[in-house]
């Protein structure tokens, strides 16, 4: 086993501290002002950005970075609130479509400024253009190096 050198350890501990700190900091204002978890918001946001506000559940699970079972539980709750409807994909009945209702769109539209303020405050504003480009490049490299579950 090869131990991390000082530079590697600094990079790793910096990343892991951000991974542990950031979700809670991004979620707190959403919870307080909208009653949504970060995962809830990401699900609603991704559906709202899909063409015609409809997306396959499997694709949504990938985009929201959650398991299909976790997503199904969240979407079931959203259905009960009238925010989302689910139905078989008319092009391929093996898939299920999640469709955002007007009521659901209103929820994500109201929560978006809260989320964007937190993203700007915690992530984007402290960085200059060069830092943001580096962050984009690093995130892309790390994302492709992680094998799917």
C-alpha positions in Angstrom: 0.0 0.0 0.0 1.3 3.4 -0.9 0.3 6.3 1.5 -0.8 9.6 0.2 1.9 12.2 -0.1 1.2 15.7 1.4 -0.2 17.2 -1.8 -2.4 14.1 -2.5 -3.7 14.2 1.1 -4.5 17.9 0.9 -6.4 17.4 -2.3 -8.3 14.4 -0.9 -9.2 15.9 2.4 -10.3 19.1 0.7 -12.6 17.2 -1.6 -14.0 14.9 1.0 -14.7 17.9 3.3 -16.6 19.6 0.5 -18.5 16.4 -0.3 -19.7 16.1 3.3 -20.3 19.8 3.9 -22.0 21.0 0.7 -25.2 18.9 0.5 -26.3 20.1 4.0 -25.5 23.7 3.3 -27.4 23.6 -0.1 -30.3 21.8 1.4 -30.9 24.0 4.5 -32.3 27.0 2.7 -34.5 24.7 0.5 -35.9 22.9 3.6 -36.5 26.2 5.4 -38.1 28.1 2.6 -39.7 25.4 0.4 -39.9 22.3 2.5 -37.8 20.4 -0.1 -34.8 18.3 0.4 -31.9 18.8 -2.1 -32.8 15.5 -3.8 -36.5 16.6 -4.0 -35.4 19.8 -5.7 -33.0 18.1 -8.1 -35.8 15.7 -9.1 -38.3 18.4 -9.7 -35.7 20.6 -11.5 -34.6 17.9 -13.9 -38.2 17.1 -14.8 -39.0 20.8 -15.3 -36.0 21.1 -17.7 -37.0 18.0 -19.8 -38.8 18.5 -23.1 -42.5 19.0 -22.4 -41.6 18.5 -18.7 -41.6 14.7 -19.2 -38.8 12.2 -18.7 -38.2 8.5 -18.2 -37.8 7.5 -14.6 -34.5 5.7 -15.4 -33.1 8.8 -16.9 -34.3 10.9 -14.1 -32.7 8.6 -11.5 -29.4 9.0 -13.4 -29.6 12.8 -13.6 -30.7 13.2 -9.9 -27.9 10.7 -8.9 -30.3 8.4 -7.0 -31.4 4.8 -7.2 -34.6 4.0 -9.0 -36.2 2.8 -5.8 -35.3 6.0 -4.0 -36.7 8.0 -6.9 -39.9 6.0 -7.0 -40.5 6.7 -3.4 -40.0 10.5 -3.9 -42.1 10.5 -7.1 -44.9 8.6 -5.3 -44.9 11.4 -2.6 -44.9 14.0 -5.4 -47.9 12.2 -7.1 -49.8 12.4 -3.8 -49.2 16.1 -3.7 -50.3 16.5 -7.3 -46.9 17.6 -8.5 -46.0 14.7 -10.8 -47.9 12.1 -12.8 -46.5 8.8 -13.9 -47.6 6.6 -16.8 -46.1 4.0 -19.2 -43.9 5.4 -22.0 -46.1 5.3 -25.1 -43.0 4.6 -27.2 -41.9 1.7 -25.0 -44.2 0.4 -22.3 -41.2 -1.1 -20.4 -40.4 2.4 -19.3 -42.3 4.8 -17.0 -42.6 8.5 -17.7 -42.6 11.1 -15.0 -44.5 14.2 -16.0 -44.4 17.5 -14.0 -47.9 19.0 -13.4 -48.5 22.8 -13.5 -48.7 22.6 -9.7 -45.3 20.8 -9.6 -43.8 23.4 -11.9 -45.0 26.2 -9.6 -43.2 24.4 -6.7 -39.9 24.2 -8.5 -40.2 27.7 -9.9 -40.7 29.0 -6.4 -37.8 27.0 -5.0 -35.3 27.8 -7.8 -34.3 31.2 -6.6 -33.6 29.8 -3.1 -31.4 27.1 -4.5 -29.6 29.5 -7.0 -28.8 31.9 -4.2 -27.2 29.1 -2.2 -25.3 27.8 -5.2 -24.0 31.3 -6.0 -23.1 32.1 -2.4 -21.5 28.8 -1.6 -19.9 27.7 -4.9 -19.8 30.2 -7.6 -19.2 33.6 -6.0 -16.0 32.7 -4.1 -14.4 31.5 -7.4 -13.1 33.6 -10.3 -13.6 32.6 -13.9 -10.4 30.6 -13.9 -11.4 28.7 -10.8 -14.9 27.9 -12.2 -13.3 26.6 -15.4 -10.9 24.4 -13.4 -13.8 23.1 -11.2 -15.8 22.3 -14.4 -12.8 20.4 -15.8 -12.0 18.5 -12.6 -15.6 17.6 -12.0 -15.9 16.2 -15.6 -12.7 14.1 -15.1 -13.8 12.7 -11.8 -17.3 12.0 -13.1 -16.2 9.8 -16.0 -13.7 8.0 -13.8 -16.4 6.8 -11.4 -17.9 3.5 -12.5 -21.7 3.1 -12.4 -23.1 1.3 -9.4 
